[in-house]
């Protein structure tokens, strides 16, 4: 019994000594904040970057840009459950003879807030080449991802059409598959909403307690 008392006394003294240190309090506050930053901020950045965007698309392929606008409009209808809805309007711009001067003028319009960004689709994009996203903000991950996926889908659509596939079949072939997260509860019930938020809260509490 005496040994346990001595052990308790030693543990209490060590704990109080540690609690009194500045490093203990800094780390106690910093760890939960870091967990919050790495777990919550990325999802917030993705879910709240809504708003209206006017994007100039430099291309001579009218069919490609029409496909791209159709795809983006279709995606907008799926934004109803998100915090911020993306409303992307494309402005078709035919390539000019002086591409450097045209690019400079479009960049000026971006700086003047007349345009949100400029997307340049190279002439041979159906065969090769990479599109460019030119903007003052290249960290709008949700907007850039929406545009990138839209271009990829539109290019595939045009390639299949060029190979002679009927338009109806092309739409069916290129229809995207969206995976939905379903969380299983201990009682075998399923939850399709706020799964990530609940997981984060649990992780946060466990991390704090374990620390």
Secondary structure, DSSP 8 states (H G I E B T S, - for coil): -HHHHHHHHHHHHHHHHHHTSHHHHHHHHHHHHHHHIIIIIHHHHHHS--EEEEEEEE-S-HHHHHHHHHHHHHHHGGGGGSSS-EEEEEEEE---SSHHHHHHHHHHHHHTTS-SEEEE--TTTTTS---EEE-S----HHHHHHHHHHHHHHHHHHHHHHTT--HHHHHHHT--------EE-TTS-EE-SSHHHHHHHHHHHHHHHH-
